[in-house]
Amino acid sequence: MARTPEQRLRLPRARKRFGQHFLHDGAIVARIVQAIAPQPGDALVEIGPGPGALTAPLLGTGCGLDAIEIDRDLAAALRVRFAARPDFRLHECDALEFDWRGLAAQRGRRLRLVGNLPYNISTPLLFRLLEQADAILDMHFMLQKEVVDRIVAAPGSANYGRLTAMLAPRVRAERVFEVGPGAFTPPPRVHSAVVRLQVETSPPAWALMPAYGAVVGAAFGQRRKTLRNALGKLLTAEQIRACGVDPGERAERLSPQQFGSLAAAFGAMLGAHEQRL
């Protein structure tokens, strides 16, 4: 009887609750490592190493590696496989709750993140990483192609949305290459892509304001409505117009800089209100 791909590659059975699709294509793994181009002394962190298809070649570059794995069975197997490697450090935990600043402080430098991210946590994790972006140098992630399409989208395009606007002022995004379902076990029903996100060391001040996320979220929360209606609880039409933005426009037509102007106005209004209190 012919063996399945899982048996031939000795891959564990993927768990649906973790959204697991294990990368097994050696050529794709090599392209990812080449895209990362690890340098001696880099603080590499792999999110969701799974069986270790990417872990081993990353360690082969001579860099130390921290790995974040939530699946206890996979974590146990990784401990055994890399037990002889003092430069391999495993953290059995949820990446959504991990202290990235704390790890960067331990390693004495900003982190370089890499991972084949489960599709069901990719967007929440990207937003979580933005909260601690000062601890991160860059990120190379395998994501669902549709997510990468949104990340690199231009204002006015069909894929431009909240994720685009939140990431754009904080990272420089670049699609590296696309990957078909056959590179994974089990194969997903969608295509994937590798994206490079280089963290901006000096993002604009408005991008760090809580008001920026509030304005972007409200605008895209009702993206079919004009800004006059979508932002009605935050800014008046006159205040929107005073920012040089047409209140009759819709969210997908605005650049991150225009959202920044609206956020600055909303933030100033909130500050004035707090002073009165």
C-alpha positions as a Markdown table, in Angstrom:
| # | Residue | x | y | z |
|---|---|---|---|---|
| 1 | Met | 0.0 | 0.0 | 0.0 |
| 2 | Ala | 1.3 | 3.4 | -1.0 |
| 3 | Arg | 2.3 | 5.6 | 1.9 |
| 4 | Thr | 0.6 | 9.0 | 2.3 |
| 5 | Pro | 2.7 | 12.2 | 2.2 |
| 6 | Glu | 2.4 | 12.5 | 6.0 |
| 7 | Gln | 3.9 | 9.0 | 6.4 |
| 8 | Arg | 6.7 | 9.6 | 3.9 |
| 9 | Leu | 7.7 | 12.9 | 5.5 |
| 10 | Arg | 6.9 | 11.7 | 9.1 |
| 11 | Leu | 4.7 | 14.7 | 9.6 |
| 12 | Pro | 2.3 | 14.7 | 12.6 |
| 13 | Arg | -1.4 | 15.0 | 11.9 |
| 14 | Ala | -2.4 | 18.6 | 11.5 |
| 15 | Arg | -5.0 | 19.9 | 14.0 |
| 16 | Lys | -7.8 | 21.9 | 12.7 |
| 17 | Arg | -8.3 | 24.0 | 15.9 |
| 18 | Phe | -4.8 | 25.4 | 15.4 |
| 19 | Gly | -5.3 | 25.9 | 11.6 |
| 20 | Gln | -2.2 | 23.8 | 10.9 |
| 21 | His | -0.9 | 23.2 | 7.4 |
| 22 | Phe | 2.7 | 22.0 | 7.5 |
| 23 | Leu | 5.2 | 23.2 | 4.9 |
| 24 | His | 7.1 | 20.3 | 3.4 |
| 25 | Asp | 8.5 | 21.6 | 0.1 |
| 26 | Gly | 12.2 | 21.9 | 0.5 |
| 27 | Ala | 12.6 | 24.3 | -2.4 |
| 28 | Ile | 10.1 | 26.7 | -0.8 |
| 29 | Val | 11.9 | 26.4 | 2.5 |
| 30 | Ala | 15.2 | 27.3 | 0.8 |
| 31 | Arg | 13.6 | 30.4 | -0.9 |
| 32 | Ile | 12.2 | 31.6 | 2.5 |
| 33 | Val | 15.7 | 31.3 | 4.1 |
| 34 | Gln | 17.2 | 33.1 | 1.2 |
| 35 | Ala | 14.6 | 35.9 | 1.4 |
| 36 | Ile | 15.3 | 36.3 | 5.2 |
| 37 | Ala | 19.1 | 36.3 | 4.6 |
| 38 | Pro | 20.0 | 35.7 | 8.2 |
| 39 | Gln | 23.2 | 37.4 | 9.4 |
| 40 | Pro | 25.5 | 36.4 | 12.3 |
| 41 | Gly | 24.1 | 37.7 | 15.6 |
| 42 | Asp | 20.5 | 38.1 | 14.3 |
| 43 | Ala | 17.8 | 37.4 | 16.9 |
| 44 | Leu | 15.6 | 35.1 | 14.8 |
| 45 | Val | 12.2 | 34.0 | 16.1 |
| 46 | Glu | 10.1 | 31.4 | 14.4 |
| 47 | Ile | 6.3 | 31.5 | 15.1 |
| 48 | Gly | 4.7 | 28.1 | 14.8 |
| 49 | Pro | 7.6 | 25.9 | 13.8 |
| 50 | Gly | 5.4 | 22.8 | 13.6 |
| 51 | Pro | 7.6 | 19.8 | 12.8 |
| 52 | Gly | 10.6 | 22.0 | 12.2 |
| 53 | Ala | 10.8 | 22.1 | 8.3 |
| 54 | Leu | 12.0 | 25.7 | 8.5 |
| 55 | Thr | 13.6 | 25.5 | 11.9 |
| 56 | Ala | 16.5 | 23.2 | 10.9 |
| 57 | Pro | 17.7 | 25.3 | 8.0 |
| 58 | Leu | 17.4 | 28.5 | 10.1 |
| 59 | Leu | 19.6 | 27.0 | 12.7 |
| 60 | Gly | 22.0 | 26.0 | 9.9 |
| 61 | Thr | 22.7 | 29.6 | 9.2 |
| 62 | Gly | 24.6 | 29.9 | 12.5 |
| 63 | Cys | 22.0 | 32.2 | 14.2 |
| 64 | Gly | 20.4 | 31.5 | 17.5 |
| 65 | Leu | 16.7 | 30.8 | 17.2 |
| 66 | Asp | 13.7 | 31.2 | 19.6 |
| 67 | Ala | 10.7 | 29.3 | 18.6 |
| 68 | Ile | 7.1 | 29.9 | 19.7 |
| 69 | Glu | 4.9 | 26.8 | 19.6 |
| 70 | Ile | 1.4 | 26.4 | 21.1 |
| 71 | Asp | 0.9 | 22.7 | 20.3 |
| 72 | Arg | 2.3 | 20.7 | 23.2 |
| 73 | Asp | 2.8 | 17.6 | 21.1 |
| 74 | Leu | 4.8 | 19.5 | 18.5 |
| 75 | Ala | 6.7 | 21.3 | 21.2 |
| 76 | Ala | 7.7 | 17.9 | 22.8 |
| 77 | Ala | 8.9 | 16.6 | 19.4 |
| 78 | Leu | 10.9 | 19.8 | 18.8 |
| 79 | Arg | 12.6 | 19.5 | 22.2 |
| 80 | Val | 13.8 | 16.0 | 21.3 |
| 81 | Arg | 14.8 | 16.8 | 17.8 |
| 82 | Phe | 16.9 | 19.9 | 18.8 |
| 83 | Ala | 18.0 | 18.8 | 22.2 |
| 84 | Ala | 21.7 | 19.0 | 21.2 |
| 85 | Arg | 21.3 | 22.6 | 20.0 |
| 86 | Pro | 22.0 | 25.2 | 22.7 |
| 87 | Asp | 21.2 | 27.9 | 20.2 |
| 88 | Phe | 17.6 | 26.6 | 20.0 |
| 89 | Arg | 15.2 | 28.0 | 22.6 |
| 90 | Leu | 11.6 | 26.8 | 22.7 |
| 91 | His | 8.7 | 28.8 | 24.2 |
| 92 | Glu | 5.6 | 26.7 | 24.5 |
| 93 | Cys | 2.9 | 29.4 | 24.5 |
| 94 | Asp | 0.5 | 31.4 | 22.4 |
| 95 | Ala | 2.1 | 33.9 | 20.1 |
| 96 | Leu | -0.9 | 36.2 | 20.6 |
| 97 | Glu | 0.1 | 36.6 | 24.3 |
| 98 | Phe | 3.9 | 36.6 | 23.9 |
| 99 | Asp | 6.1 | 39.4 | 25.4 |
| 100 | Trp | 8.1 | 40.4 | 22.3 |
| 101 | Arg | 9.7 | 43.4 | 24.1 |
| 102 | Gly | 10.8 | 41.2 | 26.9 |
| 103 | Leu | 12.5 | 38.8 | 24.5 |
| 104 | Ala | 14.2 | 41.6 | 22.6 |
| 105 | Ala | 15.6 | 42.9 | 25.8 |
| 106 | Gln | 16.9 | 39.4 | 26.7 |
| 107 | Arg | 18.6 | 39.1 | 23.2 |
| 108 | Gly | 19.9 | 42.6 | 23.3 |
| 109 | Arg | 18.6 | 43.5 | 19.9 |
| 110 | Arg | 15.4 | 43.9 | 17.8 |
| 111 | Leu | 13.8 | 40.6 | 16.7 |
| 112 | Arg | 13.6 | 39.1 | 13.2 |
| 113 | Leu | 10.3 | 37.2 | 13.0 |
| 114 | Val | 9.5 | 34.4 | 10.6 |
| 115 | Gly | 6.7 | 31.9 | 10.3 |
| 116 | Asn | 4.2 | 30.0 | 8.4 |
| 117 | Leu | 1.2 | 31.5 | 10.2 |
| 118 | Pro | -2.1 | 29.7 | 10.7 |
| 119 | Tyr | -4.7 | 31.5 | 8.6 |
| 120 | Asn | -7.1 | 31.8 | 11.6 |
| 121 | Ile | -4.7 | 34.0 | 13.7 |
| 122 | Ser | -2.8 | 35.9 | 11.0 |
| 123 | Thr | -4.6 | 39.2 | 11.2 |
| 124 | Pro | -5.0 | 39.3 | 15.0 |
| 125 | Leu | -1.3 | 38.5 | 15.3 |
| 126 | Leu | -0.3 | 41.2 | 13.0 |
| 127 | Phe | -2.2 | 43.8 | 15.0 |
| 128 | Arg | -0.7 | 42.3 | 18.2 |
| 129 | Leu | 2.8 | 42.7 | 16.8 |
| 130 | Leu | 2.1 | 46.3 | 15.9 |
| 131 | Glu | 1.6 | 47.0 | 19.6 |
| 132 | Gln | 5.2 | 46.0 | 20.2 |
| 133 | Ala | 6.7 | 46.9 | 16.8 |
| 134 | Asp | 9.6 | 48.8 | 18.5 |
| 135 | Ala | 11.0 | 45.4 | 19.5 |
| 136 | Ile | 10.9 | 44.0 | 15.9 |
| 137 | Leu | 13.3 | 44.6 | 13.0 |
| 138 | Asp | 11.4 | 42.8 | 10.3 |
| 139 | Met | 9.0 | 39.9 | 9.6 |
| 140 | His | 8.9 | 37.3 | 6.9 |
| 141 | Phe | 5.5 | 35.5 | 7.0 |
| 142 | Met | 3.7 | 32.9 | 4.9 |
| 143 | Leu | 0.1 | 34.1 | 4.8 |
| 144 | Gln | -3.0 | 33.4 | 2.8 |
| 145 | Lys | -2.6 | 35.1 | -0.5 |
| 146 | Glu | -5.7 | 37.2 | 0.0 |
| 147 | Val | -4.2 | 38.6 | 3.3 |
| 148 | Val | -1.0 | 39.6 | 1.5 |
| 149 | Asp | -3.1 | 41.2 | -1.3 |
| 150 | Arg | -4.7 | 43.4 | 1.4 |
| 151 | Ile | -1.4 | 44.2 | 3.1 |
| 152 | Val | 0.3 | 45.5 | -0.1 |
| 153 | Ala | -2.9 | 47.1 | -1.6 |
| 154 | Ala | -2.9 | 50.7 | -2.8 |
| 155 | Pro | -5.6 | 53.3 | -1.8 |
| 156 | Gly | -8.6 | 53.0 | -4.1 |
| 157 | Ser | -8.1 | 49.4 | -4.9 |
| 158 | Ala | -10.5 | 46.6 | -4.1 |
| 159 | Asn | -8.2 | 45.0 | -1.5 |
| 160 | Tyr | -7.4 | 48.2 | 0.4 |
| 161 | Gly | -8.9 | 48.1 | 3.8 |
| 162 | Arg | -8.3 | 48.4 | 7.6 |
| 163 | Leu | -5.4 | 46.0 | 7.6 |
| 164 | Thr | -3.6 | 48.0 | 4.9 |
| 165 | Ala | -4.2 | 51.3 | 6.5 |
| 166 | Met | -3.0 | 50.1 | 9.9 |
| 167 | Leu | 0.2 | 48.5 | 8.6 |
| 168 | Ala | 1.2 | 51.1 | 6.0 |
| 169 | Pro | 2.6 | 53.8 | 8.3 |
| 170 | Arg | 4.4 | 51.2 | 10.5 |
| 171 | Val | 6.0 | 48.8 | 8.0 |
| 172 | Arg | 7.3 | 48.6 | 4.5 |
| 173 | Ala | 5.5 | 45.7 | 2.9 |
| 174 | Glu | 6.7 | 43.7 | 0.0 |
| 175 | Arg | 5.3 | 40.5 | -1.6 |
| 176 | Val | 8.2 | 38.1 | -2.0 |
| 177 | Phe | 6.6 | 35.1 | -3.8 |
| 178 | Glu | 3.5 | 33.0 | -4.0 |
| 179 | Val | 3.1 | 29.4 | -2.9 |
| 180 | Gly | 0.6 | 26.8 | -4.2 |
| 181 | Pro | -1.4 | 24.5 | -1.9 |
| 182 | Gly | 0.8 | 21.5 | -2.8 |
| 183 | Ala | 3.7 | 22.8 | -0.7 |
| 184 | Phe | 1.7 | 22.0 | 2.4 |
| 185 | Thr | 0.4 | 18.9 | 4.3 |
| 186 | Pro | -2.6 | 18.9 | 4.3 |
| 187 | Pro | -2.9 | 21.2 | 1.3 |
| 188 | Pro | -5.0 | 24.3 | 2.1 |
| 189 | Arg | -7.9 | 25.3 | -0.1 |
| 190 | Val | -6.3 | 28.6 | -0.9 |
| 191 | His | -3.0 | 29.9 | -2.3 |
| 192 | Ser | -0.4 | 31.4 | 0.0 |
| 193 | Ala | 2.3 | 34.1 | -0.3 |
| 194 | Val | 5.4 | 35.1 | 1.6 |
| 195 | Val | 5.5 | 38.8 | 2.6 |
| 196 | Arg | 8.3 | 40.9 | 3.9 |
| 197 | Leu | 7.5 | 43.5 | 6.5 |
| 198 | Gln | 10.3 | 45.9 | 7.5 |
| 199 | Val | 9.4 | 47.9 | 10.6 |
| 200 | Glu | 9.8 | 51.7 | 10.3 |
| 201 | Thr | 12.1 | 52.9 | 13.0 |
| 202 | Ser | 10.6 | 56.4 | 13.0 |
| 203 | Pro | 6.9 | 56.1 | 12.1 |
| 204 | Pro | 4.8 | 59.3 | 12.0 |
| 205 | Ala | 3.5 | 60.4 | 15.3 |
| 206 | Trp | -0.2 | 60.1 | 14.3 |
| 207 | Ala | 0.4 | 56.4 | 13.5 |
| 208 | Leu | 1.1 | 55.7 | 17.2 |
| 209 | Met | -2.0 | 57.5 | 18.4 |
| 210 | Pro | -4.9 | 55.4 | 19.7 |
| 211 | Ala | -7.1 | 57.8 | 17.7 |
| 212 | Tyr | -5.6 | 56.5 | 14.5 |
| 213 | Gly | -6.9 | 53.0 | 15.1 |
| 214 | Ala | -10.2 | 54.4 | 16.2 |
| 215 | Val | -10.7 | 56.5 | 13.0 |
| 216 | Val | -9.5 | 53.7 | 10.7 |
| 217 | Gly | -11.7 | 51.1 | 12.4 |
| 218 | Ala | -14.8 | 53.3 | 12.3 |
| 219 | Ala | -14.2 | 54.3 | 8.7 |
| 220 | Phe | -13.8 | 50.7 | 7.4 |
| 221 | Gly | -16.4 | 49.4 | 9.8 |
| 222 | Gln | -19.0 | 50.9 | 7.5 |
| 223 | Arg | -16.9 | 51.2 | 4.3 |
| 224 | Arg | -19.9 | 51.5 | 2.0 |
| 225 | Lys | -20.9 | 54.7 | 3.8 |
| 226 | Thr | -19.3 | 58.1 | 3.3 |
| 227 | Leu | -17.0 | 59.4 | 5.9 |
| 228 | Arg | -19.6 | 61.9 | 6.9 |
| 229 | Asn | -21.7 | 59.0 | 8.1 |
| 230 | Ala | -19.1 | 56.4 | 9.1 |
| 231 | Leu | -17.2 | 58.9 | 11.3 |
| 232 | Gly | -20.3 | 60.7 | 12.5 |
| 233 | Lys | -19.7 | 59.7 | 16.1 |
| 234 | Leu | -16.1 | 60.9 | 16.0 |
| 235 | Leu | -15.9 | 64.0 | 13.8 |
| 236 | Thr | -18.4 | 66.3 | 12.2 |
| 237 | Ala | -18.4 | 66.9 | 8.4 |
| 238 | Glu | -16.9 | 70.4 | 9.1 |
| 239 | Gln | -14.0 | 68.8 | 11.1 |
| 240 | Ile | -13.4 | 66.3 | 8.4 |
| 241 | Arg | -13.3 | 69.0 | 5.7 |
| 242 | Ala | -10.9 | 71.1 | 7.9 |
| 243 | Cys | -8.5 | 68.2 | 7.6 |
| 244 | Gly | -8.4 | 68.6 | 3.8 |
| 245 | Val | -10.6 | 65.5 | 3.4 |
| 246 | Asp | -13.9 | 65.4 | 1.5 |
| 247 | Pro | -16.6 | 64.1 | 3.9 |
| 248 | Gly | -18.4 | 62.6 | 0.9 |
| 249 | Glu | -15.5 | 60.2 | 0.2 |
| 250 | Arg | -15.4 | 56.6 | 1.3 |
| 251 | Ala | -12.7 | 55.0 | 3.4 |
| 252 | Glu | -11.0 | 53.0 | 0.6 |
| 253 | Arg | -10.2 | 56.3 | -1.2 |
| 254 | Leu | -8.1 | 57.7 | 1.7 |
| 255 | Ser | -4.4 | 57.4 | 2.1 |
| 256 | Pro | -2.9 | 56.6 | 5.5 |
| 257 | Gln | -1.7 | 60.2 | 5.7 |
| 258 | Gln | -5.3 | 61.4 | 5.3 |
| 259 | Phe | -6.4 | 59.1 | 8.0 |
| 260 | Gly | -3.5 | 60.5 | 10.1 |
| 261 | Ser | -4.9 | 64.0 | 9.7 |
| 262 | Leu | -8.3 | 62.8 | 10.8 |
| 263 | Ala | -6.8 | 61.0 | 13.7 |
| 264 | Ala | -4.9 | 64.1 | 14.8 |
| 265 | Ala | -8.1 | 66.1 | 14.8 |
| 266 | Phe | -10.0 | 63.5 | 16.7 |
| 267 | Gly | -7.1 | 63.1 | 19.2 |
| 268 | Ala | -6.9 | 66.9 | 19.8 |
| 269 | Met | -10.7 | 66.9 | 20.4 |
| 270 | Leu | -10.4 | 64.1 | 22.9 |
| 271 | Gly | -7.5 | 65.9 | 24.6 |
| 272 | Ala | -9.5 | 69.1 | 24.9 |
| 273 | His | -12.4 | 67.1 | 26.4 |
| 274 | Glu | -10.2 | 65.5 | 29.0 |
| 275 | Gln | -8.7 | 68.9 | 30.0 |
| 276 | Arg | -12.2 | 70.2 | 30.6 |
| 277 | Leu | -13.0 | 67.3 | 32.8 |
